[in-house]
Amino acid sequence: MKEGKGKPNRFYGILGLGIFVVLAVFFLFSFGVQNPSDVSTSGSVASPATPAQPAQTFPNERIPATPAIPAMPATKSSGTCQRPVPYHQIYSSLELNLDDINIAYQSDPESFLKATKNEQVYKLMQSSSGVLFALVTKYEYVDSYQTSVPYVYKSSDKGRTWTSVRLPTTAREQTFYTYVSGIAEDSKGNLYAGGRAALWKSTDGGNSWNQIPIPTYDEYYRDLNPYAIRYLMILKDDSLVINVEFVGTAPFNTYKSIDGGNTWTKLFAIPVYSMVEADDGSLVVSDYFGDVYKFSNNVLTKSLSTFWTGTEHPLLKAKDGTIYSVTSENVHYTQSFKYLWGYPIVSYKSKDNGNTWIRMGEVPDALQGGRLLEGADGSIYLGTLSECWGGTIYKLNPNSKKWEVVSGSIPYLSNLGGPLYWVHTMMEIDGKILNAGNLGVIFNSP
């Protein structure tokens, strides 16, 4: 029994010794052991001596000043988008000082967005006299409602300075989102602009504008008011052609006027996205459903169908008569996973006035059809939304026949789920490819 009682005593003795050793090690490493050379005679820790700084001499030369604007990287790379792409440069500002807005664009994109998001540019056009016009909507308060109001901006110095004219509309119209769909000039210098529930005309070079009547829908015992001018163009014979969307379930009618909008003749009834006049005098028309039609001798015939809906579908007739089209294309569901939105954006061309079409290939990373432009040198450009670069400008390589990126949005404005720049319109001026969209500035590709 005595031996049995002694075992717990030895156990607790060993346990106590172990605890003592652990605590000793803990305190040793927690507080450390100071090196005697680091301890002063007074017992306090001495700071190491700071070596004397040699006297500095400077050469008698000018030191470069720090740039006021931080240098913006020339390219970006994100996710699967590894190709280097230059950013758009600011060409002109509608409302703000160009130097100030350039500083914000390069150093504080969030402030830049706040300063420019009140305006949207829907169309750029240069008149026969060289005047630059921009169709713009601005957010303003009208009868206690914040609404989008249509303006025409005008510049006689290629965008250095601007003057603006507010287009006449009623208060009721202004309480809705007002967008403008086109501006065109006839051979007499008359200007026409179309927007929501209104068609405007200027006979004094854009200094003043008046509304002109739009046909009402009076078919099948219904009399409906127009909702919007979806498309507007001037033909070679100076005829004015408009596509009108009506209130309710009526179709989109296309009308033609040979007397400056005083009287109208109905042509056909489809929702027009884009329209060009072919060399044979026919109209080649694209809709919002992936189809292209040819209107000739009062007959509308479908000439191309890509079997997809709800995308932008631009057309362009080049100087050599070739007609280009860009649209989304239906693919088998087993292939749709390859594309962010489930379908590719594909370009076509027609060499026979829109009768037949040749598939040219996909526009890499593009998400919509966008806008087409022919440069002065015959180059074909596409401005659209891309997965990688937001609002993006492409150029068709004349040798490889492939689309190559010319410039894209800065990273802050390339977020599909956040701030995003969209290209609404393009034009060329003095060899520069300009683009504008949902911000109050005009960009150019470097």
Residue, then its C-alpha position, 0 to 999 in steps of 0.5 A: m500500500k505504501e508503494g501504491k501511495g508513492k506513485p501519485n507523488r512522483f507523478y505530480g513531482i514530474l508534472g511540476l518540473g515539466i511545467f517549470v521548464v515550459l514556463a522558463v522557456f516561454f519567458l526566455f523567448s518572450f523577453g529575450v536575452q540582450n546582447p551586452s554590447d546593446v546595453s548601456t551602463s545605465g541599464s537602458v537599451a542604447s539606440p545604434a548610432t546614426p552615421a553622419q550624412p555626407a554633404q550633398t552636392f547637386p550638379n548645375e542642371r535643371i531637375p525635371a518637374t514631376p508631371a501633373i498627370p500620372a502616366m496612364p499605362a498604354t495597355k491593359s491585360s485582364g483575365t483571358c484578355q491578354r492582348p495589349v490594347p491602346y486606350h481611347q484618347i479624349y478628343s473633345s469635351l461638350e461641357l467641361n474644360l478639355d484639360d481638366i477632364n483629361i486630368a480626371y480621365q487619367s488620374d481619377p476615373e471615378s471623378f471623370l465618370k461623375a463629371t461626364k455621365n450627365e450627357q449622352v452622344y447618340k450621333l456625330m455628323q459633319s455637314s457639307s460646310g465642315v460644321l460638326f454636329a452632335l445629337v445629345t441628350k442631357y438629364e434635366y429637371v422638367d416640371s419637377y421630373q428629372t428627364s432626358v432632354p434632346y439637344v443639338y451641339k454644333s462646332s465650327d472649329k472641329g470640336r474645340t468649342w461647342t454651342s448647343v440648341r435645345l430641341p423643341t418638345t412638349a413637357r409630357e414628352q420630356t418626362f420620358y426617356t428621349y433619345v435621338s436616332g439620327i441626323a442627316e443633311d440634304s443637298k440644299g443644306n436642310l438638316y433633319a433629326g429624329g428622336r422620341a415622338a418627334l422629327w425636327k428640321s433646320t433650314d438655317g444650318g442648325n441654329s434653330w429647329n422646328q418640329i414637322p408632322i410625323p405620319t400617324y398609324d391609321e390602318y386596320y381601324r386604329d389611329l395611333n400616335p408615333y412613339a419614336i423615330r427609329y431610323l432616319m436617312i437622306l437618299k441620293d435624290d434628296s428623299l427623306v426616309i424615316n422608320v417610325e415606331f408607334v404606340g401599342t402593338a402596331p408595326f414599325n412603318t417606314y415612310k418616304s417624303i419627297d417634299g421635305g416632310n410635308t407629305w409621306t408615302k408608306l414603303f414597308a413595315i419592319p423594325v429598322y435597325s439600319m438602312v443603306e441605299a445600294d448602287d442599283g437604287s434599292l434599299v438594303v435594310s436590317d432589322y432587330f431580328g438578325d435579318v437583312y432585306k432588299f426593298s426594290n420595286n415596292v417589294l421587300t425580299k429577305s436576303l440574309s437570316t442569321f436566326w438570332t434576335g435582339t442585337e444591334h445589326p449595322l449596315l455600311k455601304a462602302k465607296d466601292g459599292t460593297i455592303y457590310s453587315v455585322t450581327s449575332e449568329n445562332v449556334h448549336y447549344t453545344q457550342s454556345f458555352k464558348y461565348l459570354w452571351g451565348y452567341p458569336i458576332v459575325s460579319y458579312k459582305s455583299k458584292d451584288n447590292g445585297n442580293t447575296w452575302i459572304r460570311m467573313g468571320e467572327v469579331p473576336d470578343a465582341l458582344q454586339g453588332g455596334r456601328l460601322l464606318e468607312g475611313a477616308d482611305g477605305s478602311i472599315y471600322l467597327g465600334t461595339l461592346s466587347e467582353c475585354w475592353g468595353g466600348t471598343i474600336y475594331k479595324l478590318n485587316p484588308n489582307s487577313k480579312k480579320w477584325e483587329v482591335v484598334s483601341g478600347s476603354i480604360p479598365y474603370l470603364s470596361n466592367l460589364g457588371g459596373p461602370l461601362y462605356w458604350v460606343h453609340t456613333m463614329m466618324e472620321i475627321d482629319g484622319k482621326i477615328l472618333n467615337a462617342g457614346n454614353l458620356g459627354v466626351i468624344f474619344n479618338s483612337p490613338 
